[in-house]
Amino acid sequence: MRGAPRAGRPVPRALPAVRRAPAGTAAARPRAGGPGPRAGWRDRGVASLEYLGMLPFLLLVALAGIQLGIVAYCAEQAATAARTAARTAAQEDARTDPYTAGREAVSGWVDPDISFPGGTGGPAVRARATVRIPSVLPGLSLFGPVSRSATMPKEDDTP
């Protein structure tokens, strides 16, 4: 007799075959929402909270980029002021003062301090311009002043 227990033991029955998806496929991965259709309702708004948590860091990175741009701009303006002051001081018949020419060659908010370390005598004139770097965050000064120098030969009037 088929299916009848033998000596008090139950007869094992064949279980239906379960087909599984191959590993690494989309069907083998668990669903994103969890087990039920309403399982993800608690996750609502998490992305915006994560963004708010990252916002201070993103602002700090942006301000650091702006500050580095200002540092590079001030260094370029100091070099421009030094070149203009040295060129003007090297001319025999300069129409303007070298200090004034150096200050007028740069932007209005950059205030260069121009000096001539070796004086204006000799075959060449050396000018040094120093610019204070403003800070993006008031009260926090991370960079000192930047200095650039330029040397220009004097005009030769000998025939």
Secondary structure, 3 states (H helix, E strand, C coil): CCCCCECCECCCCCCCCCCCCCCCCCCCCCCCCCCCCCHHHHHCCHHHHHHHHHHHHHHHHHHHHHHHHHHHHHHHHHHHHHHHHHHHHHCCCCCCCHHHHHHHCCCCCCCCEEECCCCCCCCEEEEEEEECCCCCCCCCCCCCCEEEEEEEECCCCCC
